[in-house]
Amino acid sequence: MEKIDYFDYKRLARKMKVPDTVLKKIEREVKKEFPSDKMLYELHVLRAVRSKYWQKDK
């Protein structure tokens, strides 16, 4: 069976220069909320990356 990706959040994360450690932390947190729904998992990771909440105050 082919691997399906619903939202390309990894490409956006690279474009936004999200550190790998931060992306992994977001993925772990979201996986707790949506352990068996890949579409919602990817959507919420994407939204977390886009929100820029992970950026530290400058």
C-alpha positions in Angstrom: 0.0 0.0 0.0 1.2 3.5 -0.9 2.1 5.9 1.9 -0.4 8.8 1.8 0.6 12.3 3.1 -2.4 14.7 3.5 -0.5 17.8 4.4 3.2 18.6 3.6 4.0 20.1 7.0 7.7 19.0 6.7 8.3 21.2 3.7 6.6 24.1 5.4 8.7 23.5 8.5 11.9 23.6 6.4 10.8 26.8 4.7 10.1 28.4 8.0 13.4 27.2 9.4 11.8 25.2 12.3 14.6 23.4 14.1 14.3 19.6 13.8 14.2 19.2 17.6 11.2 21.6 17.8 9.4 19.8 14.9 9.9 16.4 16.6 8.5 17.8 19.9 5.4 19.1 18.1 5.0 15.8 16.3 5.1 13.9 19.6 2.6 16.2 21.3 0.2 16.0 18.5 0.6 12.2 18.2 -0.7 12.0 21.8 -3.9 13.8 20.7 -4.4 11.9 17.4 -2.7 8.5 17.7 -4.7 6.8 15.0 -5.9 9.6 12.7 -3.1 10.5 10.3 -5.1 13.3 8.6 -5.9 15.1 11.8 -2.3 14.5 13.1 -0.8 16.1 10.0 -3.3 19.0 10.0 -2.6 19.9 13.6 1.2 19.7 13.1 0.8 22.0 10.1 -1.3 24.4 12.2 1.2 24.4 15.0 4.1 25.1 12.7 2.2 27.9 10.9 1.2 29.5 14.2 4.8 30.2 15.0 4.0 29.6 18.7 7.3 27.6 18.8 9.4 30.7 18.2 11.0 32.3 21.2 10.3 35.9 21.9 13.0 38.1 20.5 
